[in-house]
Amino acid sequence: MANFRVKEGELYIDDKKVLKGYESFSGWYWFVTEDTGTQDSLMPDGTIIENDRIYFGLVQGFEEEWGYFSEGELHRLINKGKLWEIRKHDLPYSGRR
């Protein structure tokens, strides 16, 4: 299990500073620790998101794992009302520990 800690009001996971966080109604969390750049991403429905920002970070879903995820995928869930960005001042209290 990842090590969550708060230092000077900022959330760190395994000593990586969390830049952004997202939470869903299903209890999943996405914590961004690195912005790796952009790419054109092919979505499951066949659409392409140009200049899609790709993040690296911790995902707490059915299991907890580090990996890459797409801002475009997250925004599709936001637009469906299933996901929201966690406010910066709430990040230190977010996630499953």
MODELLER restraints for C-alpha pairs under 7 A, 6 or more apart:
rsr = mdl.restraints
at = mdl.atoms
rsr.add(forms.Gaussian(group=physical.xy_distance, feature=features.Distance(at['CA:2:A'], at['CA:13:A']), mean=6.43, stdev=0.5))
rsr.add(forms.Gaussian(group=physical.xy_distance, feature=features.Distance(at['CA:2:A'], at['CA:14:A']), mean=6.02, stdev=0.5))
rsr.add(forms.Gaussian(group=physical.xy_distance, feature=features.Distance(at['CA:3:A'], at['CA:13:A']), mean=5.44, stdev=0.5))
rsr.add(forms.Gaussian(group=physical.xy_distance, feature=features.Distance(at['CA:3:A'], at['CA:14:A']), mean=5.01, stdev=0.5))
rsr.add(forms.Gaussian(group=physical.xy_distance, feature=features.Distance(at['CA:4:A'], at['CA:12:A']), mean=5.85, stdev=0.5))
rsr.add(forms.Gaussian(group=physical.xy_distance, feature=features.Distance(at['CA:4:A'], at['CA:13:A']), mean=4.59, stdev=0.5))
rsr.add(forms.Gaussian(group=physical.xy_distance, feature=features.Distance(at['CA:4:A'], at['CA:14:A']), mean=6.57, stdev=0.5))
rsr.add(forms.Gaussian(group=physical.xy_distance, feature=features.Distance(at['CA:5:A'], at['CA:11:A']), mean=5.98, stdev=0.5))
rsr.add(forms.Gaussian(group=physical.xy_distance, feature=features.Distance(at['CA:5:A'], at['CA:12:A']), mean=5.34, stdev=0.5))
rsr.add(forms.Gaussian(group=physical.xy_distance, feature=features.Distance(at['CA:5:A'], at['CA:13:A']), mean=6.46, stdev=0.5))
rsr.add(forms.Gaussian(group=physical.xy_distance, feature=features.Distance(at['CA:6:A'], at['CA:12:A']), mean=6.01, stdev=0.5))
rsr.add(forms.Gaussian(group=physical.xy_distance, feature=features.Distance(at['CA:6:A'], at['CA:92:A']), mean=6.00, stdev=0.5))
rsr.add(forms.Gaussian(group=physical.xy_distance, feature=features.Distance(at['CA:9:A'], at['CA:92:A']), mean=6.81, stdev=0.5))
rsr.add(forms.Gaussian(group=physical.xy_distance, feature=features.Distance(at['CA:10:A'], at['CA:92:A']), mean=6.13, stdev=0.5))
rsr.add(forms.Gaussian(group=physical.xy_distance, feature=features.Distance(at['CA:11:A'], at['CA:17:A']), mean=6.12, stdev=0.5))
rsr.add(forms.Gaussian(group=physical.xy_distance, feature=features.Distance(at['CA:11:A'], at['CA:18:A']), mean=5.63, stdev=0.5))
rsr.add(forms.Gaussian(group=physical.xy_distance, feature=features.Distance(at['CA:11:A'], at['CA:91:A']), mean=6.31, stdev=0.5))
rsr.add(forms.Gaussian(group=physical.xy_distance, feature=features.Distance(at['CA:11:A'], at['CA:92:A']), mean=4.79, stdev=0.5))
rsr.add(forms.Gaussian(group=physical.xy_distance, feature=features.Distance(at['CA:12:A'], at['CA:18:A']), mean=5.61, stdev=0.5))
rsr.add(forms.Gaussian(group=physical.xy_distance, feature=features.Distance(at['CA:16:A'], at['CA:33:A']), mean=6.13, stdev=0.5))
rsr.add(forms.Gaussian(group=physical.xy_distance, feature=features.Distance(at['CA:17:A'], at['CA:33:A']), mean=5.80, stdev=0.5))
rsr.add(forms.Gaussian(group=physical.xy_distance, feature=features.Distance(at['CA:18:A'], at['CA:31:A']), mean=6.23, stdev=0.5))
rsr.add(forms.Gaussian(group=physical.xy_distance, feature=features.Distance(at['CA:18:A'], at['CA:32:A']), mean=5.62, stdev=0.5))
rsr.add(forms.Gaussian(group=physical.xy_distance, feature=features.Distance(at['CA:18:A'], at['CA:33:A']), mean=4.69, stdev=0.5))
rsr.add(forms.Gaussian(group=physical.xy_distance, feature=features.Distance(at['CA:19:A'], at['CA:32:A']), mean=5.46, stdev=0.5))
rsr.add(forms.Gaussian(group=physical.xy_distance, feature=features.Distance(at['CA:19:A'], at['CA:33:A']), mean=5.51, stdev=0.5))
rsr.add(forms.Gaussian(group=physical.xy_distance, feature=features.Distance(at['CA:20:A'], at['CA:31:A']), mean=5.96, stdev=0.5))
rsr.add(forms.Gaussian(group=physical.xy_distance, feature=features.Distance(at['CA:20:A'], at['CA:32:A']), mean=5.09, stdev=0.5))
rsr.add(forms.Gaussian(group=physical.xy_distance, feature=features.Distance(at['CA:21:A'], at['CA:30:A']), mean=5.57, stdev=0.5))
rsr.add(forms.Gaussian(group=physical.xy_distance, feature=features.Distance(at['CA:21:A'], at['CA:31:A']), mean=4.43, stdev=0.5))
rsr.add(forms.Gaussian(group=physical.xy_distance, feature=features.Distance(at['CA:21:A'], at['CA:32:A']), mean=6.03, stdev=0.5))
rsr.add(forms.Gaussian(group=physical.xy_distance, feature=features.Distance(at['CA:21:A'], at['CA:85:A']), mean=5.91, stdev=0.5))
rsr.add(forms.Gaussian(group=physical.xy_distance, feature=features.Distance(at['CA:21:A'], at['CA:86:A']), mean=5.27, stdev=0.5))
rsr.add(forms.Gaussian(group=physical.xy_distance, feature=features.Distance(at['CA:21:A'], at['CA:91:A']), mean=6.71, stdev=0.5))
rsr.add(forms.Gaussian(group=physical.xy_distance, feature=features.Distance(at['CA:22:A'], at['CA:29:A']), mean=5.60, stdev=0.5))
rsr.add(forms.Gaussian(group=physical.xy_distance, feature=features.Distance(at['CA:22:A'], at['CA:30:A']), mean=5.07, stdev=0.5))
rsr.add(forms.Gaussian(group=physical.xy_distance, feature=features.Distance(at['CA:22:A'], at['CA:31:A']), mean=6.54, stdev=0.5))
rsr.add(forms.Gaussian(group=physical.xy_distance, feature=features.Distance(at['CA:22:A'], at['CA:83:A']), mean=6.82, stdev=0.5))
rsr.add(forms.Gaussian(group=physical.xy_distance, feature=features.Distance(at['CA:22:A'], at['CA:84:A']), mean=5.61, stdev=0.5))
rsr.add(forms.Gaussian(group=physical.xy_distance, feature=features.Distance(at['CA:22:A'], at['CA:85:A']), mean=4.34, stdev=0.5))
rsr.add(forms.Gaussian(group=physical.xy_distance, feature=features.Distance(at['CA:22:A'], at['CA:86:A']), mean=5.23, stdev=0.5))
rsr.add(forms.Gaussian(group=physical.xy_distance, feature=features.Distance(at['CA:23:A'], at['CA:29:A']), mean=4.67, stdev=0.5))
rsr.add(forms.Gaussian(group=physical.xy_distance, feature=features.Distance(at['CA:23:A'], at['CA:30:A']), mean=6.65, stdev=0.5))
rsr.add(forms.Gaussian(group=physical.xy_distance, feature=features.Distance(at['CA:23:A'], at['CA:83:A']), mean=5.69, stdev=0.5))
rsr.add(forms.Gaussian(group=physical.xy_distance, feature=features.Distance(at['CA:23:A'], at['CA:84:A']), mean=5.67, stdev=0.5))
rsr.add(forms.Gaussian(group=physical.xy_distance, feature=features.Distance(at['CA:23:A'], at['CA:85:A']), mean=6.45, stdev=0.5))
rsr.add(forms.Gaussian(group=physical.xy_distance, feature=features.Distance(at['CA:23:A'], at['CA:86:A']), mean=6.49, stdev=0.5))
rsr.add(forms.Gaussian(group=physical.xy_distance, feature=features.Distance(at['CA:24:A'], at['CA:82:A']), mean=5.74, stdev=0.5))
rsr.add(forms.Gaussian(group=physical.xy_distance, feature=features.Distance(at['CA:24:A'], at['CA:83:A']), mean=4.29, stdev=0.5))
rsr.add(forms.Gaussian(group=physical.xy_distance, feature=features.Distance(at['CA:24:A'], at['CA:84:A']), mean=6.50, stdev=0.5))
rsr.add(forms.Gaussian(group=physical.xy_distance, feature=features.Distance(at['CA:25:A'], at['CA:82:A']), mean=6.02, stdev=0.5))
rsr.add(forms.Gaussian(group=physical.xy_distance, feature=features.Distance(at['CA:25:A'], at['CA:83:A']), mean=6.66, stdev=0.5))
rsr.add(forms.Gaussian(group=physical.xy_distance, feature=features.Distance(at['CA:28:A'], at['CA:60:A']), mean=5.45, stdev=0.5))
rsr.add(forms.Gaussian(group=physical.xy_distance, feature=features.Distance(at['CA:28:A'], at['CA:61:A']), mean=4.71, stdev=0.5))
rsr.add(forms.Gaussian(group=physical.xy_distance, feature=features.Distance(at['CA:29:A'], at['CA:59:A']), mean=5.66, stdev=0.5))
rsr.add(forms.Gaussian(group=physical.xy_distance, feature=features.Distance(at['CA:29:A'], at['CA:60:A']), mean=5.00, stdev=0.5))
rsr.add(forms.Gaussian(group=physical.xy_distance, feature=features.Distance(at['CA:29:A'], at['CA:61:A']), mean=6.66, stdev=0.5))
rsr.add(forms.Gaussian(group=physical.xy_distance, feature=features.Distance(at['CA:29:A'], at['CA:95:A']), mean=6.26, stdev=0.5))
rsr.add(forms.Gaussian(group=physical.xy_distance, feature=features.Distance(at['CA:30:A'], at['CA:58:A']), mean=5.95, stdev=0.5))
rsr.add(forms.Gaussian(group=physical.xy_distance, feature=features.Distance(at['CA:30:A'], at['CA:59:A']), mean=4.55, stdev=0.5))
rsr.add(forms.Gaussian(group=physical.xy_distance, feature=features.Distance(at['CA:30:A'], at['CA:60:A']), mean=6.48, stdev=0.5))
rsr.add(forms.Gaussian(group=physical.xy_distance, feature=features.Distance(at['CA:31:A'], at['CA:57:A']), mean=5.36, stdev=0.5))
rsr.add(forms.Gaussian(group=physical.xy_distance, feature=features.Distance(at['CA:31:A'], at['CA:58:A']), mean=5.14, stdev=0.5))
rsr.add(forms.Gaussian(group=physical.xy_distance, feature=features.Distance(at['CA:31:A'], at['CA:59:A']), mean=6.31, stdev=0.5))
rsr.add(forms.Gaussian(group=physical.xy_distance, feature=features.Distance(at['CA:32:A'], at['CA:55:A']), mean=6.09, stdev=0.5))
rsr.add(forms.Gaussian(group=physical.xy_distance, feature=features.Distance(at['CA:32:A'], at['CA:56:A']), mean=5.90, stdev=0.5))
rsr.add(forms.Gaussian(group=physical.xy_distance, feature=features.Distance(at['CA:32:A'], at['CA:57:A']), mean=4.54, stdev=0.5))
rsr.add(forms.Gaussian(group=physical.xy_distance, feature=features.Distance(at['CA:32:A'], at['CA:58:A']), mean=6.83, stdev=0.5))
rsr.add(forms.Gaussian(group=physical.xy_distance, feature=features.Distance(at['CA:33:A'], at['CA:56:A']), mean=5.99, stdev=0.5))
rsr.add(forms.Gaussian(group=physical.xy_distance, feature=features.Distance(at['CA:33:A'], at['CA:57:A']), mean=4.89, stdev=0.5))
rsr.add(forms.Gaussian(group=physical.xy_distance, feature=features.Distance(at['CA:34:A'], at['CA:55:A']), mean=5.71, stdev=0.5))
rsr.add(forms.Gaussian(group=physical.xy_distance, feature=features.Distance(at['CA:34:A'], at['CA:56:A']), mean=5.06, stdev=0.5))
rsr.add(forms.Gaussian(group=physical.xy_distance, feature=features.Distance(at['CA:34:A'], at['CA:57:A']), mean=6.50, stdev=0.5))
rsr.add(forms.Gaussian(group=physical.xy_distance, feature=features.Distance(at['CA:35:A'], at['CA:54:A']), mean=6.32, stdev=0.5))
rsr.add(forms.Gaussian(group=physical.xy_distance, feature=features.Distance(at['CA:35:A'], at['CA:55:A']), mean=4.71, stdev=0.5))
rsr.add(forms.Gaussian(group=physical.xy_distance, feature=features.Distance(at['CA:35:A'], at['CA:56:A']), mean=6.46, stdev=0.5))
rsr.add(forms.Gaussian(group=physical.xy_distance, feature=features.Distance(at['CA:36:A'], at['CA:54:A']), mean=5.63, stdev=0.5))
rsr.add(forms.Gaussian(group=physical.xy_distance, feature=features.Distance(at['CA:36:A'], at['CA:55:A']), mean=5.57, stdev=0.5))
rsr.add(forms.Gaussian(group=physical.xy_distance, feature=features.Distance(at['CA:36:A'], at['CA:56:A']), mean=6.79, stdev=0.5))
rsr.add(forms.Gaussian(group=physical.xy_distance, feature=features.Distance(at['CA:37:A'], at['CA:53:A']), mean=5.73, stdev=0.5))
rsr.add(forms.Gaussian(group=physical.xy_distance, feature=features.Distance(at['CA:37:A'], at['CA:54:A']), mean=5.73, stdev=0.5))
rsr.add(forms.Gaussian(group=physical.xy_distance, feature=features.Distance(at['CA:38:A'], at['CA:51:A']), mean=5.07, stdev=0.5))
rsr.add(forms.Gaussian(group=physical.xy_distance, feature=features.Distance(at['CA:38:A'], at['CA:52:A']), mean=5.13, stdev=0.5))
rsr.add(forms.Gaussian(group=physical.xy_distance, feature=features.Distance(at['CA:38:A'], at['CA:53:A']), mean=4.34, stdev=0.5))
rsr.add(forms.Gaussian(group=physical.xy_distance, feature=features.Distance(at['CA:38:A'], at['CA:54:A']), mean=5.69, stdev=0.5))
rsr.add(forms.Gaussian(group=physical.xy_distance, feature=features.Distance(at['CA:39:A'], at['CA:50:A']), mean=6.68, stdev=0.5))
rsr.add(forms.Gaussian(group=physical.xy_distance, feature=features.Distance(at['CA:39:A'], at['CA:51:A']), mean=4.98, stdev=0.5))
rsr.add(forms.Gaussian(group=physical.xy_distance, feature=features.Distance(at['CA:39:A'], at['CA:52:A']), mean=5.27, stdev=0.5))
rsr.add(forms.Gaussian(group=physical.xy_distance, feature=features.Distance(at['CA:39:A'], at['CA:53:A']), mean=6.65, stdev=0.5))
rsr.add(forms.Gaussian(group=physical.xy_distance, feature=features.Distance(at['CA:40:A'], at['CA:48:A']), mean=6.55, stdev=0.5))
rsr.add(forms.Gaussian(group=physical.xy_distance, feature=features.Distance(at['CA:40:A'], at['CA:49:A']), mean=5.58, stdev=0.5))
rsr.add(forms.Gaussian(group=physical.xy_distance, feature=features.Distance(at['CA:40:A'], at['CA:50:A']), mean=4.34, stdev=0.5))
rsr.add(forms.Gaussian(group=physical.xy_distance, feature=features.Distance(at['CA:40:A'], at['CA:51:A']), mean=5.22, stdev=0.5))
rsr.add(forms.Gaussian(group=physical.xy_distance, feature=features.Distance(at['CA:40:A'], at['CA:52:A']), mean=5.70, stdev=0.5))
rsr.add(forms.Gaussian(group=physical.xy_distance, feature=features.Distance(at['CA:41:A'], at['CA:48:A']), mean=5.47, stdev=0.5))
rsr.add(forms.Gaussian(group=physical.xy_distance, feature=features.Distance(at['CA:41:A'], at['CA:49:A']), mean=5.14, stdev=0.5))
rsr.add(forms.Gaussian(group=physical.xy_distance, feature=features.Distance(at['CA:41:A'], at['CA:50:A']), mean=6.51, stdev=0.5))
rsr.add(forms.Gaussian(group=physical.xy_distance, feature=features.Distance(at['CA:41:A'], at['CA:52:A']), mean=6.23, stdev=0.5))
rsr.add(forms.Gaussian(group=physical.xy_distance, feature=features.Distance(at['CA:42:A'], at['CA:48:A']), mean=4.56, stdev=0.5))
rsr.add(forms.Gaussian(group=physical.xy_distance, feature=features.Distance(at['CA:42:A'], at['CA:49:A']), mean=6.54, stdev=0.5))
rsr.add(forms.Gaussian(group=physical.xy_distance, feature=features.Distance(at['CA:49:A'], at['CA:72:A']), mean=6.72, stdev=0.5))
rsr.add(forms.Gaussian(group=physical.xy_distance, feature=features.Distance(at['CA:52:A'], at['CA:70:A']), mean=6.69, stdev=0.5))
rsr.add(forms.Gaussian(group=physical.xy_distance, feature=features.Distance(at['CA:52:A'], at['CA:71:A']), mean=6.37, stdev=0.5))
rsr.add(forms.Gaussian(group=physical.xy_distance, feature=features.Distance(at['CA:52:A'], at['CA:72:A']), mean=5.77, stdev=0.5))
rsr.add(forms.Gaussian(group=physical.xy_distance, feature=features.Distance(at['CA:53:A'], at['CA:70:A']), mean=6.00, stdev=0.5))
rsr.add(forms.Gaussian(group=physical.xy_distance, feature=features.Distance(at['CA:53:A'], at['CA:71:A']), mean=5.34, stdev=0.5))
rsr.add(forms.Gaussian(group=physical.xy_distance, feature=features.Distance(at['CA:54:A'], at['CA:68:A']), mean=6.72, stdev=0.5))
rsr.add(forms.Gaussian(group=physical.xy_distance, feature=features.Distance(at['CA:54:A'], at['CA:69:A']), mean=5.82, stdev=0.5))
rsr.add(forms.Gaussian(group=physical.xy_distance, feature=features.Distance(at['CA:54:A'], at['CA:70:A']), mean=4.65, stdev=0.5))
rsr.add(forms.Gaussian(group=physical.xy_distance, feature=features.Distance(at['CA:54:A'], at['CA:71:A']), mean=6.12, stdev=0.5))
rsr.add(forms.Gaussian(group=physical.xy_distance, feature=features.Distance(at['CA:55:A'], at['CA:68:A']), mean=5.52, stdev=0.5))
rsr.add(forms.Gaussian(group=physical.xy_distance, feature=features.Distance(at['CA:55:A'], at['CA:69:A']), mean=5.39, stdev=0.5))
rsr.add(forms.Gaussian(group=physical.xy_distance, feature=features.Distance(at['CA:55:A'], at['CA:70:A']), mean=6.15, stdev=0.5))
rsr.add(forms.Gaussian(group=physical.xy_distance, feature=features.Distance(at['CA:56:A'], at['CA:67:A']), mean=5.51, stdev=0.5))
rsr.add(forms.Gaussian(group=physical.xy_distance, feature=features.Distance(at['CA:56:A'], at['CA:68:A']), mean=4.40, stdev=0.5))
rsr.add(forms.Gaussian(group=physical.xy_distance, feature=features.Distance(at['CA:56:A'], at['CA:69:A']), mean=6.41, stdev=0.5))
rsr.add(forms.Gaussian(group=physical.xy_distance, feature=features.Distance(at['CA:57:A'], at['CA:66:A']), mean=5.48, stdev=0.5))
rsr.add(forms.Gaussian(group=physical.xy_distance, feature=features.Distance(at['CA:57:A'], at['CA:67:A']), mean=5.69, stdev=0.5))
rsr.add(forms.Gaussian(group=physical.xy_distance, feature=features.Distance(at['CA:57:A'], at['CA:68:A']), mean=6.51, stdev=0.5))
rsr.add(forms.Gaussian(group=physical.xy_distance, feature=features.Distance(at['CA:58:A'], at['CA:65:A']), mean=5.71, stdev=0.5))
rsr.add(forms.Gaussian(group=physical.xy_distance, feature=features.Distance(at['CA:58:A'], at['CA:66:A']), mean=4.41, stdev=0.5))
rsr.add(forms.Gaussian(group=physical.xy_distance, feature=features.Distance(at['CA:58:A'], at['CA:67:A']), mean=6.45, stdev=0.5))
rsr.add(forms.Gaussian(group=physical.xy_distance, feature=features.Distance(at['CA:59:A'], at['CA:65:A']), mean=5.50, stdev=0.5))
rsr.add(forms.Gaussian(group=physical.xy_distance, feature=features.Distance(at['CA:59:A'], at['CA:66:A']), mean=6.19, stdev=0.5))
rsr.add(forms.Gaussian(group=physical.xy_distance, feature=features.Distance(at['CA:77:A'], at['CA:83:A']), mean=5.44, stdev=0.5))
rsr.add(forms.Gaussian(group=physical.xy_distance, feature=features.Distance(at['CA:78:A'], at['CA:84:A']), mean=5.64, stdev=0.5))
